[in-house]
């Protein structure tokens, strides 16, 4: 027995299912993009702070060396 109303309802239900799936896929992609952008910004901030720390350490070491050299010259 052929029931056109049932086939139509199945088609509509399948269309709604696929539309919901696409909406969910879009939300997942947006969330992934936001995560990757935030992670990149965080990684950049970490690299910047590490570079500043390394430079501050090098400056401190060189200033201690310079102070030590000046004290040696005075003796």
N, C-alpha and C positions, 0 to 999 in steps of 0.2 A: 504494500500500500504506500503510495507516494503522498507525503504530507508537506506541501510547500511552506506552510506556516512554521513548521519545525525547522526546516532548512534555513529559513530566513532568520529565525531566532538564533540558531547556531552561528550563522554568519555574523550577526550583530554582536553576539557574545565574543566571538573570536576577534572581531575588530576592536572591541572594548579592551580585551585582554592585551592585544598587541599595543594599543595606544597607552595603556597603563605601563606596559613594559618599557616602551620608549621614554615615557616621562621618568620612570625610575632610572633608566640608563643615563639620561641627561643629568639627573640629580647626582648620580654617582660620579659622572665625569666632572661635574662642577666641583664637587667635594674633593676629588682627587687633584684637580687643578689648584684649588685653594690651598690644599695641604702642601703641594709641591712648591707653590709660591712662598708660603710661610717658611717652609724648610730652607729654601734657597736664601731667603732674607736672614734667617737665623744663622745659617752656615756662613754667610758673608759677615755677619756681626761677630761671630766667633773668630773668623780669620783676621778681622780687623783688630779685635782685642788682643789676639795672640801676637800679631805683628807689633802692636804698640808695646806690649809687655816685653817682647824680645828687644825692641829698640831701647826701651827704658833700662833694661838689664845691661845692654851693651854700653849705654851711656854711663850708667853707674859704675860699671867695671872700669871703663876708661877714665872716669873722673877719680876713682880710687887709685888707679895706676899713676895718674898725673900728680895727685896729692902725695903719693908715696915717693915719686921721683923728686918733687920739690923738697920734701923733707930730707931726702938723701943728699941733695945738693947743699942744703944748709949745714949739714954736719961737717 
